[in-house]
């Protein structure tokens, strides 16, 4: 497994400056969010994403360890934006109909 110092072998920044798994369009933040949401370890991430190597997954986690504050801030900002959109959208017609039926 790569050390924190060698994550650059597997991680690149795309043209927008977003860290991705080198040679793919797979964003590091996706693996981080899965780890945070589902508690997945590297072995489960590999099972869920067999197109990625264990080394790529570990490198992504190492990148996160070195850039935790900025990635956590990005995740937090995304969640706040999602909640704002959800509040502004209100209750959907489907949800209203289901609620009316006691579902």
MODELLER restraints for C-alpha pairs under 7 A, 6 or more apart:
rsr = mdl.restraints
at = mdl.atoms
rsr.add(forms.Gaussian(group=physical.xy_distance, feature=features.Distance(at['CA:1:A'], at['CA:55:A']), mean=5.41, stdev=0.5))
rsr.add(forms.Gaussian(group=physical.xy_distance, feature=features.Distance(at['CA:1:A'], at['CA:58:A']), mean=6.47, stdev=0.5))
rsr.add(forms.Gaussian(group=physical.xy_distance, feature=features.Distance(at['CA:2:A'], at['CA:55:A']), mean=6.46, stdev=0.5))
rsr.add(forms.Gaussian(group=physical.xy_distance, feature=features.Distance(at['CA:2:A'], at['CA:58:A']), mean=6.85, stdev=0.5))
rsr.add(forms.Gaussian(group=physical.xy_distance, feature=features.Distance(at['CA:2:A'], at['CA:59:A']), mean=6.08, stdev=0.5))
rsr.add(forms.Gaussian(group=physical.xy_distance, feature=features.Distance(at['CA:4:A'], at['CA:62:A']), mean=4.96, stdev=0.5))
rsr.add(forms.Gaussian(group=physical.xy_distance, feature=features.Distance(at['CA:4:A'], at['CA:63:A']), mean=6.79, stdev=0.5))
rsr.add(forms.Gaussian(group=physical.xy_distance, feature=features.Distance(at['CA:7:A'], at['CA:59:A']), mean=4.60, stdev=0.5))
rsr.add(forms.Gaussian(group=physical.xy_distance, feature=features.Distance(at['CA:7:A'], at['CA:62:A']), mean=6.32, stdev=0.5))
rsr.add(forms.Gaussian(group=physical.xy_distance, feature=features.Distance(at['CA:7:A'], at['CA:63:A']), mean=6.09, stdev=0.5))
rsr.add(forms.Gaussian(group=physical.xy_distance, feature=features.Distance(at['CA:10:A'], at['CA:21:A']), mean=5.89, stdev=0.5))
rsr.add(forms.Gaussian(group=physical.xy_distance, feature=features.Distance(at['CA:10:A'], at['CA:22:A']), mean=5.13, stdev=0.5))
rsr.add(forms.Gaussian(group=physical.xy_distance, feature=features.Distance(at['CA:10:A'], at['CA:56:A']), mean=5.66, stdev=0.5))
rsr.add(forms.Gaussian(group=physical.xy_distance, feature=features.Distance(at['CA:10:A'], at['CA:59:A']), mean=6.18, stdev=0.5))
rsr.add(forms.Gaussian(group=physical.xy_distance, feature=features.Distance(at['CA:11:A'], at['CA:19:A']), mean=6.44, stdev=0.5))
rsr.add(forms.Gaussian(group=physical.xy_distance, feature=features.Distance(at['CA:11:A'], at['CA:20:A']), mean=5.69, stdev=0.5))
rsr.add(forms.Gaussian(group=physical.xy_distance, feature=features.Distance(at['CA:11:A'], at['CA:21:A']), mean=4.78, stdev=0.5))
rsr.add(forms.Gaussian(group=physical.xy_distance, feature=features.Distance(at['CA:11:A'], at['CA:22:A']), mean=4.90, stdev=0.5))
rsr.add(forms.Gaussian(group=physical.xy_distance, feature=features.Distance(at['CA:11:A'], at['CA:59:A']), mean=6.94, stdev=0.5))
rsr.add(forms.Gaussian(group=physical.xy_distance, feature=features.Distance(at['CA:11:A'], at['CA:60:A']), mean=6.87, stdev=0.5))
rsr.add(forms.Gaussian(group=physical.xy_distance, feature=features.Distance(at['CA:12:A'], at['CA:19:A']), mean=5.57, stdev=0.5))
rsr.add(forms.Gaussian(group=physical.xy_distance, feature=features.Distance(at['CA:12:A'], at['CA:20:A']), mean=5.44, stdev=0.5))
rsr.add(forms.Gaussian(group=physical.xy_distance, feature=features.Distance(at['CA:12:A'], at['CA:21:A']), mean=6.26, stdev=0.5))
rsr.add(forms.Gaussian(group=physical.xy_distance, feature=features.Distance(at['CA:12:A'], at['CA:22:A']), mean=5.12, stdev=0.5))
rsr.add(forms.Gaussian(group=physical.xy_distance, feature=features.Distance(at['CA:13:A'], at['CA:19:A']), mean=4.38, stdev=0.5))
rsr.add(forms.Gaussian(group=physical.xy_distance, feature=features.Distance(at['CA:13:A'], at['CA:20:A']), mean=5.93, stdev=0.5))
rsr.add(forms.Gaussian(group=physical.xy_distance, feature=features.Distance(at['CA:14:A'], at['CA:20:A']), mean=6.58, stdev=0.5))
rsr.add(forms.Gaussian(group=physical.xy_distance, feature=features.Distance(at['CA:19:A'], at['CA:27:A']), mean=5.99, stdev=0.5))
rsr.add(forms.Gaussian(group=physical.xy_distance, feature=features.Distance(at['CA:19:A'], at['CA:28:A']), mean=5.77, stdev=0.5))
rsr.add(forms.Gaussian(group=physical.xy_distance, feature=features.Distance(at['CA:20:A'], at['CA:26:A']), mean=5.33, stdev=0.5))
rsr.add(forms.Gaussian(group=physical.xy_distance, feature=features.Distance(at['CA:20:A'], at['CA:27:A']), mean=4.20, stdev=0.5))
rsr.add(forms.Gaussian(group=physical.xy_distance, feature=features.Distance(at['CA:20:A'], at['CA:28:A']), mean=5.21, stdev=0.5))
rsr.add(forms.Gaussian(group=physical.xy_distance, feature=features.Distance(at['CA:21:A'], at['CA:27:A']), mean=6.35, stdev=0.5))
rsr.add(forms.Gaussian(group=physical.xy_distance, feature=features.Distance(at['CA:21:A'], at['CA:28:A']), mean=6.51, stdev=0.5))
rsr.add(forms.Gaussian(group=physical.xy_distance, feature=features.Distance(at['CA:21:A'], at['CA:56:A']), mean=6.61, stdev=0.5))
rsr.add(forms.Gaussian(group=physical.xy_distance, feature=features.Distance(at['CA:28:A'], at['CA:60:A']), mean=5.50, stdev=0.5))
rsr.add(forms.Gaussian(group=physical.xy_distance, feature=features.Distance(at['CA:29:A'], at['CA:71:A']), mean=6.95, stdev=0.5))
rsr.add(forms.Gaussian(group=physical.xy_distance, feature=features.Distance(at['CA:34:A'], at['CA:40:A']), mean=6.64, stdev=0.5))
rsr.add(forms.Gaussian(group=physical.xy_distance, feature=features.Distance(at['CA:35:A'], at['CA:41:A']), mean=6.71, stdev=0.5))
rsr.add(forms.Gaussian(group=physical.xy_distance, feature=features.Distance(at['CA:42:A'], at['CA:57:A']), mean=6.47, stdev=0.5))
rsr.add(forms.Gaussian(group=physical.xy_distance, feature=features.Distance(at['CA:42:A'], at['CA:58:A']), mean=6.66, stdev=0.5))
rsr.add(forms.Gaussian(group=physical.xy_distance, feature=features.Distance(at['CA:46:A'], at['CA:52:A']), mean=6.56, stdev=0.5))
rsr.add(forms.Gaussian(group=physical.xy_distance, feature=features.Distance(at['CA:46:A'], at['CA:53:A']), mean=6.89, stdev=0.5))
rsr.add(forms.Gaussian(group=physical.xy_distance, feature=features.Distance(at['CA:46:A'], at['CA:54:A']), mean=6.16, stdev=0.5))
